[in-house]
Amino acid sequence: MFSILDMINHALGYVNVNVKIKNQIYTLLGAAGNCYLGYVAIRLMQNGSWLRGIIYMLVFLVIIYFLVLNIIYYFTNRQAKFDLSPKIEKLLGGKPKEAIEAENQSRVGQNQNQPYIPANGIFNGQELLPAAVKTSYAEQHNIHQIVDQLQAANIVRLNYGGMSDAAIMTQVRATGEPVKAIGQGIQIPYSQLKLENHKLVIYAGINQIDQLPVGHITRVGLTDVHDAHEDYKLYLASTLVTGGMEKIAGRTSTIEQPGDYQISAQVAFENRV
């Protein structure tokens, strides 16, 4: 039984899946293996091997405790009030609470959003509308390439705003939302709208030479993009990258997992004469 579970466990290591989903699978596998352990413990006691049976049963109950914690953390959004993991971590050499608090204090003021720098000019806020942007698989690849270029140019840092894991854990548990490595988003240095195949395509990049298509606008405000384009002259006011790598709260530490980037755009408009 344990050989089968070990084989499945190794097989999962070759599969590129969401970290939370993988932990859910591990929890279910652990539950299956623990059921077998409980069966062995009962059989041992039935056959008169009371000492071994009781030891196996105690191990079975301890594993049950940790399985319940894993189920709460990986299958729900709640927190267990009876989690002894931090105390166990401390006994095994983890950071004491005082050290974590001191680290958090040293990080105060560093959890800032990425700076917003208007790249396409300054527009009157009353003339701006949010645009819904759809990206294809190829355009998603382009966004990743642009983010890599921004990192290489030291324009963006995917460091979770300088937050420590302890601070991220606190924020995730308070808000229920993951913390993004890119923060609230980063303004792409160059972007423009192009009309291609009856679509308003957003081209963006670190400069005009290296611009790439990153998505097309489907809606401006509450208006379909085709109707908006017929009635108004549309100008791309800003293009931000959001999403990407993120951290969620695990049982004793944060869990980092990949995610797709999104394009957040604002469009300026004026009436057609």
N, C-alpha and C positions, 0 to 999 in steps of 0.2 A: 504493500500500500504506500509506504513512505517513498519507495523507489519511484513509483508512478508519479507521486506528487513532486518529487525532486526533478524528474524529467520534464514535467509540465512547467515547473518553475524556471528551469534553464531555457526551455523553448520560448517562454515569454520574454526572456532577455534579448532575443533577436527580433522582437516585434516592436516597431516604432509606434507606440500608442500613448495617449494622454497619461501622465503620471498618476493622476487621481484614479483613472479607470484601472490602471495596472495594480494600484494598491487595493482597489476593491476586489480584483481577481485574486490577489494574494490572500486577502482576508477570507474569501470563500474557500480557497484551497486549504488555508489553515483550519477553518472550521471542519472541513471534511476529514483532514488528518487527525484533528482532535477528537472527533466522534469515534474514529478507529481506536485511538488511545483509550478512550473511555470504555469501549467494548473490551479491549484487552484487560483493563483493570478489573472489570466485572468478572471476566472469565477466570482470571487468576484467583480472585477471592472465592469463586465458586469451586475451584479445584483445590482449595485449602492453602494456597500461597498468599496468606493474609498480609505479610509484611510488604512483599513486592506489589501486591494489589493495592494496598493503602498508599504506598509511595506513588504509584502510577495515577491513582485517583487524585491525590493532592496536586500532582503536576497537571492533570486534566482540569482541575478547578482553577488553578492559576492561569492556565492558558485561556480558559473561558473568560476570566476577568479582562485579559488584554484583548480578546476577540470582541467583547462588548464595547470596549473603548474604541477599537478600530471601526466597528460598525457605526458608532455614533459620529465619529469624525469623518469617515469617508462616504457614508450613505445618507447623512442628514446634515443640517446646518447648525445643529445644537452642540453644546459643550457639556462634557461630563463633569459633574461636581465632585465626583469621587476619584478623580484621576491622580494617582500617586507617581506618575511618570517623572515629573520634575524633581521629586525627592529622590527617586531612584537614580536619575541622571546625576544629581549632585553627589550621591554616594559613590557613583562610578567615576567621579572626577570631572563632572561638568561644571560650568561656571556658577558660582553662588549668586543669589539674587542681588546682593550688594554690588557685585562686579557688573552685572547686567544693567542695573540702574545707573551706575557711574558711566557706563558706555553710552547709555541713552542720553544722559545729560551732556556728554561731550558732543553729541550729534545735534543738539538743539539748534535750530535755525538752518540746518542743512537740508531739511525736507522741503525743498522749494520746487515748484514746477519749472519745466524748461522755459527759458525766456521766449516771449512772443515778439518777434521782430517783423513788422509789416514788410513784405518783399515786393508787393505789387502796388504800393502807394497807399495813401491814407484816404479813406472814404468816410463820408458822413454815415454814422450808425443807422440813421433812419432809412438809408438807401440800400441796406444790406439784408439779404435773406439767406438762410441756411439752405444748402443744396444736398439732396440725396445722391450719393455716388455709388455706383455698382462697379466692382472690379472682377476681371476674369482671372483664371489661373495664371496666365502669362503676365498680366498686369500685377498680380500679387508678387510674382518673382521680381518684377521691376522695382516694386516698393522695397523689398528686402535689399536689393542692390543699392538703392539710393540711401537707405539707412546705413548700410555698410560704408558707403562713401562719406556720409556725414560723420560716422564714427572715426574714420581714418583722418578726416579733416579736423577732428576734435570739436565739432560743432554740437554733437549730441553725445551724451554718456548714458549708457544703459545700466545705470548703477542704482536704480530705485530711489533717486533723489538723495543718495547718501545715507539712507535709513539702514539701521542695523536690523538683523533678523528679529530681534526681540521687539523692536518698534513696529516692524511690519506685522508681526503676530498680533500685537495689541490693536493695530488699526484694522486688520482684517476681521478680528473677532468683534470689534465695535461696530463696524459698518456692514459686515457680511459680504464685502466686495473684495476681489483680488487686488493686489497692488501691482501696477505696471512698471516694468523696468524703464520705460520711456517717460513715465510720469503722465501728466495730463495731455501730452502731445508736443510735437515739435514742428515749427514752421519750416516748410521746405523753401530753400533760398530762392528758387526760380520756378514759376509755373505760369501756364497760359492755357486758354481755351482754343481748341481747333474744331472746326466743323468737318467731320469725316463720315461719309456714308449715312448722312442724315442724323448723325449723333454728335453731341457736344462732348468731345473727348478732352480730358485734362492731361496735359503734358507737364511733367515736373522733373526737377533734377537739381544738382548742386550748381549748375549754370545752364545757359541757353544751349551750349554745345552738347552737353551730356543729358539733355532732357529725354525722358521716356514716357510713353503712355501709362498712366496709373489708374485709369477708370473713366467712366462716362457718366454724365449727369442724367438722372432719370426724372428728377422733380426739383422745382425751385419753390421753396416755401411749401404751400399746399397745391401748387399748380403743376400740371404735367409739363415737362420741359419743352415739348413741341408747341404747346399753347403759349408758354412764356416767351419762347423765342420769336414767335410771330408777333406778339404784342409789344415786346420790349427789346432794347439792345442790352445784352448781357455781358458783364465783365467779371473776370475772376478776381476777387478781392484778396482771398487768402486760401492757402492749401496746407492743411496740417496732417501729419501722420500720427495716428493713435493706435492703441492695442499692442500686439506683439507679446514678447516674453512677459510672464507674470508670476507672482508668488501667491500661494494660498496658505492657509494655516493647516499644518499637520497636527499630529498628536503632541509632539514635543518640540518641533521645529518647523520652519517653513518648507514648503514644497514648491520647487520651480517647475513650471510647465510652459511649453511653447504655445503660441497663439498667432492667428493671422493679424496682419496690420489692416487698419482701415484708413480711408481718406476722408477727412472732414473738411468741407469746403464752404466758403461763403461767396455769394455772388452779388455784385452791385448791378443796378439796372437803371435804365432811363427810358422814357417813352419814345417810340419811333415817330419821327416827324413825317 
